[in-house]
Amino acid sequence: MRTYIAAAASLDGFIARENGALDWTDIPGQAAEDHGRDRMEAATDAYLIGRGSFETLMELYGWPYAKPVWVMSRSLSPDDVPRALRDKVVMTGGSPAEVIGQLRAAGFARVNIGGAELCRSFLREGLVNEIVIHRLPVLIGSGMPLFGSLNGDLPLKHVETRAFPSGIVTSTYELALDRTADRT
């Protein structure tokens, strides 16, 4: 199974405003560009998000996912999922390695990991294979950082970078960690 992080970030490294708002992500000209989202979505079997992302999506944006979503939380239960989403959302807990095992046992081959804190915990454990960053040409000054504090340096191998007329720059990296144990 392969895991990846795909995130849009301001040029100053934030993925959302302090309140979770994404109003700054509407960049003129971007709708006419192919940033690879459709291709990535088609190759994704499931999404894994944290409690914070789940609650923000529910409060601010509704439900954007057509594919299965697993929510990793120690405080939420299946009863916290709105009735309309109970066939689309799985609540899970445990360590990142345990959740990877659950996702693998469910038969998923490619999983998108989302949410700043969740991404950091999976990066710390070496459970991310790929990172795709969409740098948007805007400075927002403050907000939720893209990565934040990790346990140390994580070497990356550059795969590709694409620049678009809107000013969006998309870079793809693989984690350059020893993968002999095939932890994902």
C-alpha positions, 0 to 999 in steps of 0.5 A: 500500500502507498500513502501520500500527502497532497496539500495546497499551501500559501507561498509562506507555508500555510495550509489554512487560516487560523480558523481553518478557512481556505478563502485565499485558495481561489487563484485567478486562472487556476480553474482552466489549469490541470494541476493533476487533481483528477488524475490523483483522485482517480488513483486514490482508493481512500482518504484518511483524515484527522478529527480536526479536518473532519470537523472543519469540513463538516462545519465550513464546507460540507462533504467533498468526498465520493470515496471512502474516508477514514477518520482517525480520532481518539475522541470521536465515535461512530455516533459522531458521524452524521447519519447521511455519512455513516456508509461513507465514513469509518472512525478509527483509532490506534497508532499510525502503524495500526491504522495503516494495517487496518487500511491495508486489511481493507484492501486499499492500495493508495491512500491520501493522508490529510490534516496537518497534525495527522500528516506530521504523525505519519511523517514522524513514523516514516509511513508516508511514501509521497508528498505533493505540494501545490504552492499558491501565489499568495502570502497570508501571513499567518495560519496553520503551517504546512508541516510544523515540527517534526522529530528531525530532518526527513530527506526527500527525493524530488520527482517533478515540478510543474509551473502553471500560468496562474503562478501555482507551482506543483512539486512532487517528492518521494520520501528518501527513507530506508523502505526495506521494511515496507512499512506502508 
